[in-house]
Amino acid sequence: MTVTEQARHRLYAHLEEIMGEEHAAALTEWLPDGPLASKADIDDLRAATKADIEGLRAATKADIEGLRADIDHLRAATKADIDHLREVMDIRWEQTATKAEVLTGLAGLQVEMHKGFTRQTWGLVTAVSVVNGLMLGALRLV
């Protein structure tokens, strides 16, 4: 329902009689010029919001599945790298004159593996945090 200028003026005059000029002016300043949202408008927005959230849920689920596939791939690649390193270390062990050289190589390998696992862990934590943030944002829209 659209409020006419005449109706707004009558309301202002009535409020002015009851509350005084200053309060009436303050109150009518807050009234919108156009129509208020109807129940149908709100229902339409609710349906659109639910559809948006459902779309985000599906996209998030697909992203998580993609992350799982990436993790599986990284796990397989890491295992292959470790197996390869074992083979290399076996060869070096056979060719190495002293045990000290082998222990030094193992220490370097341990440091590199630690760095790699740390990077991988932070990447996964970041990805999960982003997904959680998206879900929280979507829930706030509801």
N, C-alpha and C positions, 0 to 999 in steps of 0.2 A: 504494500500500500504506500503510495507516494504522499508525502506531506506537502500541502500547498503552502505558499508564503503566507496566505491569510490565516491558515491554521497555526502556523508557527507564531505569528504575531499575537493571536488570541491566547496561545499558551504562555507566551512571554508576559502578556498583560496580566494574566491570572497569577503567574508565579511572582510577578512584581508586587501584586497586592498582598500576597501571602508572605513572601520572603524578603522583599525589598529589592531595589533596583540592582544592587551589586551582585547579590546571590542569583537573581533571575538571569542576569547577563552571563554569569559564570556557568550556570547550568545549561542554558540554551546554546552556549558556545560548543558544548560537547555533543550536542545532537547532530547526527549526520544529515547532510543535505539530501541524500538519496534514500532509497528504501533499505530497510534492514534485511539481513539474511533470513530467508524463510526456512521452515523445517525441511522442505524439499532440497533447498540449497545445501543445507548441512548434511542431509542424507547423501546427496551426490558427492560432496567432498569426502565423506566417510568412505563411500564405495571406491572413489578414486584413490584415496590414501591406502585403503586395504589392498587394492590392485598394485599400487607402487611398492608396498611392503612385500607382497607376494613375489613381485618381480625381483626385488632386492634379495629376498630369501633364496630364490632359485639361482640367481647369479652368484650369491655367496656360496651356496652349496656346490655349484660348478667350480668356483675358485678353489674351494677346499679340496675337491676331488683332484683338481689340477695340481695342487700343492702335494697331495698324497702321491700322485704319480711322479712328481719331481723328486720327492723324498725317496721313493723306491728306486728311481733311476740313480740318484746320488749314492744310495746305499750300495747298489750293484757296482757302480763305478769305483767307489771307495774300496769295496772288497777286491775288485780286480786290481786296483793299484797296490793294495797291501799284498796280495798274492804275487804280483810282479816284483815288489820290493823284497819279498822273502826270497824269490828266485835269485834276484841280483845279490842279495846278502849272502845266500848260500855260495854263489860263485865267488864272491869277494872273500868269504871265509876260507874257501879252498886256496885262494891266491894270496891271502894276507900272511905276512911273516909273523906278525905279533898280535896278541890278543888286544893290546891297547888300541891299535888302529880300528879294530872292529867295534870296541866299546865306544870310541869317539864317534864313529859313524852311526851307531845306534842312538846315541844321545842327540845327534843332529836330526835323525829321523823322528825321534820322539818329539822334539821341539816343533818340527814341521807338521806333524800329525796333530799336535795340540792346537797350533794356529789354525789349521784347516777345520778341525772340529769346532773350535770357538767361532770362526766365521760362519760356519753352517748353522750352529745353534742360534746365533744372533739373527741370522736371516730368517730362521723359522719363527723365532720369538716375535720379530717385527711383523712377519706375515700374519701370525695369529692375532697380534694386537690390532692390526689394521682391520681384520675381519671382525673382531670384537667391537671395534669402534663403529664400523658400519652397522652392525646389528643394534648397538645401543642407540645410534642415531635414528635408525629406522623405528625402533620401539618408541622413541620420544615423539615421533610423528603421529603415533596412534593416540 
